[in-house]
Amino acid sequence: MRRKGVILLDGLMALFLISALAVMVLPLAGSWLSALERGRTGTKLSETGLFAMDFMVEKIRNNRHSAAGGVRGNSYDYRDFTARGTEGTYRFFVDREKLKLRLYNDNIQPLTGEYTGPEAYAFLPGRPSLFRQAEGGPVTISFTMHHQMMGMDRDFETSVIPYADFYKKGEAYE
């Protein structure tokens, strides 16, 4: 039979070993949680950027009219059918680190962003601008999705030829 002092000493030794193990494991758990948070943030940046890129490419590709002259800047007008079946002008533009779409009836619909104030996930136009197009050439779209707190970036760039330019809509066919 053990004495009370020995049982108390065994309990203190077990407590010491558990606390020493916790001190060794907690930094690993913290770095694991930090890696999970960075992964979640990177996924959100990629998801938002791919949605915005896919939406812009689809709308610009199906533009109903050729662009008059070149395009350079952070806004782009395209023509598409309205809810009533007539053609209306829509506009992509950047406002307060968000990509927005002005509808044919002057309503504004945000495509990126979740809040009315500053965003954690910012939509930043590319260098030198969001949209670039030489006359009759492809429209180049370039932007960066940026996370303010982590300083994490995802860059997106692509080119698309509007069908109206590709098929030379409105010109005589020879």
Contacts in CASP RR format, 6 or more apart in sequence:
PFRMAT RR
TARGET T0000
AUTHOR 0000-0000-0000
METHOD contacts of the structure
MODEL  1
MRRKGVILLDGLMALFLISALAVMVLPLAGSWLSALERGRTGTKLSETGL
FAMDFMVEKIRNNRHSAAGGVRGNSYDYRDFTARGTEGTYRFFVDREKLK
LRLYNDNIQPLTGEYTGPEAYAFLPGRPSLFRQAEGGPVTISFTMHHQMM
GMDRDFETSVIPYADFYKKGEAYE
38 150 0 8 1.000
38 152 0 8 1.000
41 147 0 8 1.000
41 150 0 8 1.000
41 152 0 8 1.000
42 147 0 8 1.000
42 152 0 8 1.000
42 154 0 8 1.000
44 121 0 8 1.000
44 147 0 8 1.000
45 121 0 8 1.000
45 145 0 8 1.000
45 146 0 8 1.000
45 147 0 8 1.000
45 152 0 8 1.000
45 153 0 8 1.000
45 154 0 8 1.000
46 145 0 8 1.000
46 154 0 8 1.000
48 112 0 8 1.000
48 113 0 8 1.000
48 121 0 8 1.000
48 123 0 8 1.000
48 145 0 8 1.000
49 112 0 8 1.000
49 123 0 8 1.000
49 143 0 8 1.000
49 145 0 8 1.000
49 154 0 8 1.000
49 156 0 8 1.000
50 156 0 8 1.000
51 111 0 8 1.000
51 112 0 8 1.000
52 99 0 8 1.000
52 111 0 8 1.000
52 112 0 8 1.000
52 123 0 8 1.000
52 143 0 8 1.000
52 156 0 8 1.000
53 141 0 8 1.000
53 143 0 8 1.000
53 156 0 8 1.000
53 158 0 8 1.000
55 111 0 8 1.000
56 76 0 8 1.000
56 92 0 8 1.000
56 99 0 8 1.000
56 141 0 8 1.000
57 141 0 8 1.000
57 158 0 8 1.000
57 160 0 8 1.000
59 78 0 8 1.000
59 80 0 8 1.000
59 90 0 8 1.000
59 92 0 8 1.000
60 76 0 8 1.000
60 78 0 8 1.000
60 139 0 8 1.000
60 141 0 8 1.000
60 160 0 8 1.000
60 162 0 8 1.000
61 160 0 8 1.000
61 161 0 8 1.000
61 162 0 8 1.000
61 163 0 8 1.000
62 80 0 8 1.000
62 162 0 8 1.000
62 163 0 8 1.000
63 78 0 8 1.000
63 79 0 8 1.000
63 80 0 8 1.000
63 162 0 8 1.000
63 163 0 8 1.000
63 164 0 8 1.000
64 78 0 8 1.000
64 79 0 8 1.000
64 80 0 8 1.000
64 81 0 8 1.000
64 87 0 8 1.000
64 164 0 8 1.000
64 169 0 8 1.000
65 78 0 8 1.000
65 79 0 8 1.000
65 164 0 8 1.000
65 169 0 8 1.000
66 136 0 8 1.000
66 162 0 8 1.000
66 164 0 8 1.000
66 165 0 8 1.000
66 168 0 8 1.000
66 169 0 8 1.000
66 170 0 8 1.000
67 133 0 8 1.000
67 135 0 8 1.000
67 136 0 8 1.000
67 139 0 8 1.000
67 162 0 8 1.000
67 165 0 8 1.000
69 135 0 8 1.000
69 136 0 8 1.000
70 133 0 8 1.000
70 134 0 8 1.000
70 135 0 8 1.000
70 136 0 8 1.000
71 131 0 8 1.000
71 132 0 8 1.000
71 133 0 8 1.000
71 139 0 8 1.000
72 128 0 8 1.000
72 129 0 8 1.000
72 131 0 8 1.000
72 132 0 8 1.000
72 133 0 8 1.000
73 125 0 8 1.000
73 129 0 8 1.000
73 130 0 8 1.000
73 131 0 8 1.000
73 132 0 8 1.000
74 93 0 8 1.000
74 94 0 8 1.000
74 125 0 8 1.000
74 129 0 8 1.000
74 130 0 8 1.000
74 131 0 8 1.000
75 91 0 8 1.000
75 92 0 8 1.000
75 93 0 8 1.000
75 94 0 8 1.000
75 130 0 8 1.000
75 131 0 8 1.000
76 91 0 8 1.000
76 92 0 8 1.000
76 93 0 8 1.000
76 130 0 8 1.000
76 131 0 8 1.000
76 139 0 8 1.000
77 89 0 8 1.000
77 90 0 8 1.000
77 91 0 8 1.000
78 89 0 8 1.000
78 90 0 8 1.000
78 91 0 8 1.000
78 92 0 8 1.000
78 162 0 8 1.000
79 87 0 8 1.000
79 88 0 8 1.000
79 89 0 8 1.000
79 90 0 8 1.000
80 87 0 8 1.000
80 88 0 8 1.000
80 90 0 8 1.000
81 87 0 8 1.000
81 88 0 8 1.000
82 88 0 8 1.000
82 104 0 8 1.000
82 105 0 8 1.000
88 104 0 8 1.000
89 104 0 8 1.000
90 101 0 8 1.000
90 102 0 8 1.000
90 103 0 8 1.000
90 104 0 8 1.000
91 101 0 8 1.000
91 102 0 8 1.000
92 99 0 8 1.000
92 100 0 8 1.000
92 101 0 8 1.000
92 111 0 8 1.000
92 130 0 8 1.000
92 131 0 8 1.000
93 99 0 8 1.000
93 100 0 8 1.000
93 101 0 8 1.000
93 102 0 8 1.000
94 100 0 8 1.000
94 123 0 8 1.000
94 125 0 8 1.000
94 130 0 8 1.000
96 117 0 8 1.000
96 118 0 8 1.000
96 119 0 8 1.000
97 118 0 8 1.000
97 119 0 8 1.000
97 122 0 8 1.000
97 123 0 8 1.000
97 124 0 8 1.000
98 110 0 8 1.000
98 111 0 8 1.000
98 112 0 8 1.000
98 113 0 8 1.000
98 119 0 8 1.000
98 123 0 8 1.000
99 110 0 8 1.000
99 111 0 8 1.000
99 112 0 8 1.000
99 123 0 8 1.000
99 143 0 8 1.000
100 108 0 8 1.000
100 109 0 8 1.000
100 110 0 8 1.000
100 111 0 8 1.000
101 108 0 8 1.000
101 109 0 8 1.000
101 110 0 8 1.000
101 111 0 8 1.000
102 108 0 8 1.000
103 109 0 8 1.000
112 119 0 8 1.000
112 121 0 8 1.000
112 123 0 8 1.000
112 145 0 8 1.000
113 119 0 8 1.000
113 121 0 8 1.000
113 123 0 8 1.000
114 121 0 8 1.000
118 148 0 8 1.000
119 148 0 8 1.000
120 147 0 8 1.000
120 148 0 8 1.000
120 149 0 8 1.000
121 145 0 8 1.000
121 146 0 8 1.000
121 147 0 8 1.000
121 148 0 8 1.000
122 145 0 8 1.000
122 146 0 8 1.000
122 147 0 8 1.000
122 148 0 8 1.000
123 143 0 8 1.000
123 145 0 8 1.000
124 143 0 8 1.000
124 144 0 8 1.000
124 145 0 8 1.000
124 146 0 8 1.000
125 142 0 8 1.000
125 143 0 8 1.000
126 142 0 8 1.000
126 143 0 8 1.000
126 144 0 8 1.000
126 157 0 8 1.000
127 142 0 8 1.000
129 142 0 8 1.000
130 141 0 8 1.000
130 142 0 8 1.000
130 143 0 8 1.000
131 139 0 8 1.000
131 140 0 8 1.000
131 141 0 8 1.000
132 139 0 8 1.000
132 140 0 8 1.000
132 142 0 8 1.000
133 139 0 8 1.000
133 140 0 8 1.000
136 165 0 8 1.000
137 161 0 8 1.000
137 165 0 8 1.000
138 159 0 8 1.000
138 160 0 8 1.000
138 161 0 8 1.000
139 159 0 8 1.000
139 160 0 8 1.000
139 161 0 8 1.000
139 162 0 8 1.000
140 157 0 8 1.000
140 158 0 8 1.000
140 159 0 8 1.000
141 156 0 8 1.000
141 157 0 8 1.000
141 158 0 8 1.000
141 159 0 8 1.000
141 160 0 8 1.000
142 155 0 8 1.000
142 156 0 8 1.000
142 157 0 8 1.000
143 155 0 8 1.000
143 156 0 8 1.000
143 157 0 8 1.000
144 153 0 8 1.000
144 154 0 8 1.000
144 155 0 8 1.000
144 156 0 8 1.000
145 153 0 8 1.000
145 154 0 8 1.000
145 156 0 8 1.000
146 152 0 8 1.000
146 153 0 8 1.000
147 153 0 8 1.000
163 169 0 8 1.000
END
